[in-house]
Amino acid sequence: MSDWSDRKLHFLGIGGAGMSGLALVCAERGASVTGSDRADSSYMERLRAAGIEPVVGHDAANLPEGAEVVVSTAIGADNPELSLALERGGEPIHRGALLAELCAEKRLIAVAGTHGKTTTTAMLVWALRALGADPAFFVGGEVPGLGPGGATANAGWGAGEWVVAEADESDGSFLRLAPEIAVVTNVEMDHHSHWGSIADLRAAFAEFEARARAVARPGDVDLDVELAVPGRHNLLNARAALAAAQLAGFQAGAAGRALADFPGVHRRLELKGESGGARIYDDYAHHPTEVEAALSALRELGPRRLVAVFQPHLYSRTKAFADRFGAALALADEAVVLDVYPAREEPVGELAGVSGLDVARAAADCMGGRPVAWLPEMGSAPAALARRLGPGDILVTIGAGDVFRIGEELVEGAARNEGETR
């Protein structure tokens, strides 16, 4: 294996799910690791616990002399640390290239797909661990139980021969990987700013599959699997993970039994707590298919009322899918729509005028008179929702932005009220 002790790596956007995992593993391999991000996060806390001190805020002064700069597609050319690195003559390393470099040191199972790749990756790691393997892993979410002593983790450098990595198609970086086994959960148009058409996307997935010795899909293994996490989509995720385990030489039945206590991934149908007798969930769904899957899974829990609070993610995705988002939200008894979480986009040019109101109108058209609320200011949502919740209800916050804060505030507010009445 390569010697990483002479590497000095500076991560821009180190607080993200993927970048933080790369930073943790590089530090574990012996590299000197620094980095910065625009805001604090739970991933930053985990970095600090590992002895890495990320900086909140971007400034040229953060960049150590002689460091290689690691970037993602989300880092703009105007980033002051990137600008200084370029002035110094450095060539930035894309996170996909760094992931490929690390994964080349073991036998790689790469998990790709428009939906479900994070959960499928986590399930596969969980199963292989239970079967005595100790894989290295890179997961695009936080998984309880995968860290030392059962802690939450999103990455680690296991001593085993395999590495399991989530492969990101959003910017095409999954084509940098050379997997022994490729897992494809599904293929659907999502990242419109990168892929010109579904044909282009399918061609890229075909190339990804062609790089592998074998390909696993959700229907290669037909087993009755009992899961603690709800939803038909999670059964499909589990079957994809088991197919990959079988191709890697592990017994699928034993792997399936190991998934019975898989706890799920944070922000994937995550139970946050209760408010007013209602259960509060959060889900990262940001595509109509994912919204539909999340709401269908929660229906299985038999709520008195199902309330969906949806925050669209990206203007380009909102423009493309407003009508489909509205139809998906119609699976709820009541829908609340927030404004768009812009992430890396601005509502200019062909995206001018796009807002969450487009989704709210589409939902109202599909819900047959059931309540639909448009709340452009997220700060007003917790108080408004708390008054409407009662025993037996389920409220779910949905989106890839910061909509989860609403659920957390509802749970925290209920706990405060309960404490004051004692």
C-alpha positions in Angstrom: 0.0 0.0 0.0 1.1 3.6 -0.6 2.8 5.6 2.1 0.6 8.6 2.9 2.8 10.1 5.7 4.5 12.6 3.3 1.1 13.9 2.0 -0.2 17.3 3.1 -3.8 17.7 2.0 -6.1 20.7 2.4 -9.8 20.0 1.9 -12.2 22.8 0.6 -15.7 21.9 1.8 -14.3 19.5 4.4 -17.6 19.5 6.3 -19.5 17.6 3.6 -20.5 14.0 3.8 -18.0 12.8 1.1 -15.2 15.2 1.8 -15.1 14.6 5.5 -14.9 10.9 5.0 -12.0 11.3 2.6 -10.3 13.6 5.1 -10.7 11.1 8.0 -9.3 8.2 6.0 -6.4 10.2 4.7 -5.5 11.2 8.2 -5.9 7.6 9.4 -3.4 6.6 6.6 -0.9 9.1 8.0 -1.4 12.2 5.9 -1.4 15.7 7.3 -4.9 17.0 6.9 -6.4 20.5 7.1 -9.5 22.1 5.7 -12.3 24.6 5.8 -16.0 24.9 5.2 -18.5 27.7 5.1 -20.5 26.4 8.1 -20.2 24.0 11.0 -21.8 20.6 11.0 -21.9 17.2 12.7 -19.2 16.0 10.2 -17.0 18.8 11.5 -17.5 17.6 15.0 -16.4 14.1 14.0 -13.3 15.6 12.3 -12.4 17.4 15.5 -12.8 14.2 17.5 -10.3 12.5 15.2 -7.7 15.3 15.8 -8.4 17.4 12.7 -9.1 21.0 13.3 -11.2 22.4 10.4 -11.8 26.1 10.0 -15.2 27.6 9.6 -15.1 30.1 6.8 -13.0 30.4 3.7 -9.9 32.6 3.7 -6.6 32.4 1.9 -4.8 32.4 5.2 -6.3 28.9 5.9 -4.1 27.3 3.2 -0.9 25.8 4.5 2.2 26.3 2.5 2.9 23.3 0.3 -0.5 21.6 0.7 -2.3 19.8 -2.1 -5.8 21.2 -2.4 -8.8 18.8 -2.6 -12.0 20.2 -4.1 -15.4 19.1 -5.1 -17.6 20.4 -7.9 -19.4 22.6 -5.4 -16.3 24.7 -4.9 -16.4 27.9 -7.1 -13.5 29.5 -8.8 -13.8 32.5 -6.6 -12.9 30.5 -3.4 -10.0 32.5 -1.9 -8.1 29.3 -0.9 -8.5 27.8 -4.3 -7.3 31.1 -5.9 -4.2 31.1 -3.8 -3.4 27.5 -4.6 -3.7 28.2 -8.3 -1.4 31.3 -7.9 1.1 29.0 -6.3 1.0 26.8 -9.3 -0.8 23.9 -7.6 -3.2 21.6 -9.5 -6.3 20.9 -7.4 -7.2 17.3 -6.8 -10.9 16.5 -7.4 -12.5 14.5 -4.6 -13.4 11.8 -7.1 -9.7 11.4 -8.1 -8.7 11.1 -4.4 -11.4 8.6 -3.7 -10.2 6.6 -6.8 -6.6 6.7 -5.5 -7.6 5.3 -2.1 -9.9 2.7 -3.5 -7.2 1.4 -5.9 -5.4 0.0 -2.8 -8.1 -2.6 -2.1 -10.7 -4.7 -4.0 -13.4 -2.2 -4.7 -17.2 -2.6 -4.6 -18.6 0.7 -5.9 -22.3 1.5 -5.3 -24.0 3.8 -7.8 -27.5 4.8 -8.7 -29.8 7.8 -8.7 -31.6 6.7 -5.5 -30.7 4.5 -2.6 -26.9 4.4 -3.1 -26.1 5.7 0.4 -28.4 3.2 2.2 -27.2 0.4 0.0 -23.6 1.2 0.6 -24.2 1.3 4.4 -26.2 -2.0 4.3 -23.3 -3.7 2.5 -20.7 -2.5 4.9 -22.9 -3.5 7.8 -23.4 -7.0 6.4 -19.8 -7.6 5.6 -18.8 -6.5 9.1 -21.2 -9.0 10.6 -19.7 -11.8 8.4 -16.2 -11.1 9.8 -14.9 -8.9 7.0 -13.4 -5.5 8.0 -13.9 -3.4 4.8 -12.7 0.1 4.3 -15.8 2.2 3.5 -16.9 5.6 2.2 -20.6 6.4 2.7 -22.4 9.6 1.8 -24.2 9.8 5.1 -23.8 9.2 8.8 -24.4 5.6 9.9 -24.9 4.7 13.6 -22.8 1.7 14.6 -20.1 1.8 11.9 -17.6 3.8 14.0 -15.2 2.7 16.8 -17.1 1.4 19.7 -20.4 1.5 17.8 -20.2 5.3 17.2 -21.7 7.0 14.1 -19.4 7.1 11.1 -19.3 7.8 7.4 -15.9 6.4 6.5 -13.1 4.2 7.8 -10.1 2.3 6.7 -10.7 -1.3 7.7 -8.0 -3.9 7.7 -9.8 -6.2 5.3 -9.2 -6.7 1.6 -12.4 -4.9 0.4 -13.3 -1.3 0.2 -17.0 -0.4 -0.3 -17.5 3.1 -1.7 -20.5 5.2 -2.7 -20.0 6.3 -6.3 -21.4 9.7 -7.2 -22.9 10.2 -10.7 -23.9 13.8 -10.0 -20.8 15.2 -11.6 -19.6 12.1 -13.5 -16.8 11.4 -11.0 -17.9 7.8 -10.5 -16.3 7.2 -13.9 -12.9 7.7 -12.2 -13.4 4.5 -10.2 -12.3 1.0 -11.4 -14.5 -1.4 -9.4 -14.2 -5.1 -9.2 -17.9 -5.2 -8.5 -20.3 -2.4 -9.6 -23.7 -2.0 -7.9 -26.4 -0.1 -9.8 -29.6 0.6 -7.8 -31.4 2.4 -10.5 -30.9 5.1 -13.2 -33.1 8.2 -13.4 -32.5 11.8 -14.4 -31.7 14.0 -11.5 -28.7 16.3 -11.9 -29.9 18.4 -14.8 -27.0 20.9 -14.6 -24.5 18.2 -15.5 -26.3 15.7 -17.7 -27.8 16.9 -20.9 -30.2 14.0 -21.3 -31.2 10.7 -19.9 -29.4 9.1 -22.8 -26.1 10.7 -21.7 -26.7 9.5 -18.2 -27.4 5.9 -19.3 -24.3 5.9 -21.4 -22.3 6.9 -18.4 -23.8 4.1 -16.3 -23.0 1.7 -19.0 -19.4 2.8 -19.0 -19.3 2.5 -15.2 -20.7 -1.1 -15.4 -18.2 -2.0 -18.2 -15.3 -1.2 -15.9 -16.3 -3.9 -13.4 -15.9 -7.7 -13.4 -19.5 -8.2 -12.2 -22.6 -6.0 -11.7 -25.1 -6.3 -8.9 -28.7 -5.0 -9.1 -31.7 -5.2 -6.7 -33.2 -8.2 -8.6 -30.2 -10.5 -8.6 -31.0 -12.0 -5.2 -34.5 -13.1 -4.2 -34.6 -13.5 -0.4 -37.1 -12.7 2.2 -35.3 -10.0 4.3 -36.5 -8.7 7.5 -35.5 -5.0 8.1 -35.9 -2.6 11.0 -36.1 0.3 8.5 -39.5 0.6 6.7 -40.3 0.9 3.0 -40.3 -1.3 -0.2 -37.4 0.9 -1.4 -35.3 -0.3 1.5 -36.0 -3.9 0.6 -34.7 -3.2 -2.9 -31.6 -1.5 -1.4 -31.0 -4.6 0.7 -31.3 -6.9 -2.2 -28.8 -4.9 -4.1 -26.4 -5.0 -1.2 -26.9 -8.8 -0.8 -26.3 -9.3 -4.5 -23.0 -7.5 -4.2 -22.0 -9.5 -1.1 -22.7 -12.8 -2.9 -20.6 -11.7 -5.9 -17.8 -10.9 -3.5 -17.9 -14.5 -2.2 -20.0 -14.1 0.9 -23.1 -16.1 1.7 -26.2 -14.1 0.8 -28.5 -15.7 3.4 -26.1 -14.9 6.3 -25.7 -11.4 5.0 -29.4 -10.9 4.9 -29.8 -12.1 8.5 -27.2 -9.5 9.5 -29.4 -6.7 8.1 -32.2 -7.4 10.6 -30.6 -5.0 13.0 -29.3 -2.4 10.5 -30.3 0.9 12.1 -30.5 3.0 8.9 -28.7 6.1 7.9 -29.2 9.5 9.4 -31.6 11.7 7.4 -33.1 8.6 5.7 -36.5 8.1 7.4 -34.8 9.0 10.6 -37.1 9.2 13.7 -36.2 12.5 15.4 -38.6 12.2 18.3 -42.2 13.4 19.2 -44.1 16.6 19.4 -47.7 16.8 20.7 -48.0 13.0 20.5 -46.9 13.0 16.8 -43.9 11.2 15.6 -41.4 13.4 13.8 -39.3 11.9 11.0 -36.7 13.4 8.6 -35.8 12.2 5.1 -33.1 13.4 2.6 -35.4 12.8 -0.4 -34.9 15.4 -3.1 -36.3 13.7 -6.2 -40.0 13.0 -6.8 -39.3 9.2 -6.9 -37.6 9.5 -3.5 -40.4 11.7 -2.0 -42.9 9.1 -3.1 -40.9 6.3 -1.6 -40.5 8.1 1.7 -44.2 8.9 2.0 -45.3 5.4 1.0 -43.0 3.9 3.6 -44.4 6.1 6.3 -47.9 5.1 5.3 -46.9 1.6 6.3 -46.7 2.8 9.9 -50.4 3.6 10.0 -50.5 7.3 11.0 -53.7 9.0 11.8 -52.5 11.9 9.6 -49.4 12.1 7.5 -48.0 15.7 7.2 -45.2 16.3 4.7 -42.9 19.4 5.0 -41.0 19.7 1.7 -38.0 21.9 0.9 -37.1 21.7 -2.8 -33.4 21.5 -3.5 -31.8 23.3 -6.4 -33.6 25.6 -8.8 -32.8 23.5 -11.8 -34.3 20.4 -10.2 -37.4 22.4 -9.0 -38.0 23.7 -12.5 -37.7 20.3 -14.1 -39.8 18.4 -11.5 -42.3 20.8 -10.0 -45.4 18.9 -11.2 -43.9 15.5 -10.2 -43.1 16.8 -6.8 -46.7 18.0 -6.4 -48.0 14.6 -7.4 -45.6 12.9 -4.9 -46.7 15.1 -2.1 -50.3 14.2 -2.7 -49.5 10.9 -0.9 -49.7 13.0 2.3 -52.8 14.2 4.1 -51.3 17.7 4.4 -48.4 19.3 2.6 -46.3 22.3 3.6 -43.9 23.6 0.9 -40.9 25.8 1.7 -38.8 27.9 -0.7 -35.9 26.4 -2.7 -32.7 25.5 -0.9 -30.3 26.9 -3.5 -27.1 25.1 -2.6 -24.7 26.0 -5.4 -27.3 27.7 -7.8 -28.7 31.2 -8.2 -32.2 31.9 -9.6 -30.8 33.8 -12.7 -31.1 33.3 -16.4 -33.3 30.4 -17.3 -33.8 29.7 -13.6 -35.2 33.2 -12.9 -38.6 33.1 -11.2 -38.3 29.5 -10.1 -39.5 29.0 -6.5 -41.1 26.6 -4.1 -44.4 28.2 -5.0 -44.3 26.2 -8.2 -44.4 23.0 -6.2 -47.0 24.2 -3.8 -49.4 25.0 -6.7 -48.7 21.6 -8.3 -49.4 19.9 -4.9 -52.7 21.9 -4.5 -53.8 20.7 -8.0 -53.2 17.1 -7.0 -54.4 16.9 -3.4 -58.2 17.2 -4.0 -58.8 19.9 -1.5 -56.6 18.6 1.3 -54.5 21.4 3.0 -51.4 22.8 1.2 -49.5 25.6 2.7 -46.8 27.7 1.1 -44.3 29.0 3.7 -41.5 30.9 2.0 -40.0 31.8 5.4 -38.9 28.6 7.1 -38.6 30.3 10.5 -42.4 30.5 10.9 -42.9 26.8 10.2 -42.3 25.1 13.7 -44.8 27.2 15.6 -47.4 26.9 12.8 -46.9 23.1 12.6 -46.9 22.5 16.4 -50.5 23.8 16.7 -51.7 21.3 14.1 -50.1 18.1 15.4 -51.8 15.5 17.6 -51.4 12.0 18.9 -51.1 9.4 16.1 -49.9 11.9 13.5 -46.6 11.6 11.6 -44.8 14.7 10.4 -41.9 14.2 8.0 -39.5 16.9 6.9 -38.2 16.2 3.4 -35.3 17.6 1.4 -31.5 17.7 1.0 -31.2 21.2 2.5 -31.7 22.4 6.1 -35.4 21.5 6.4 -34.5 18.9 9.2 -34.1 21.9 11.5 -37.9 22.2 11.6 -38.3 18.8 13.0 -35.5 19.3 15.5 -37.1 22.5 16.8 -40.5 20.8 17.1 -38.9 18.0 19.2 -36.8 20.3 21.3 -39.8 22.6 21.9 -42.0 19.7 23.0 -39.2 18.6 25.4 -39.0 22.1 26.9 -42.7 22.3 27.4 -42.8 18.9 29.1 -40.0 20.0 31.4 -41.8 23.2 32.3 -45.0 21.4 33.3 -43.2 19.0 35.7 
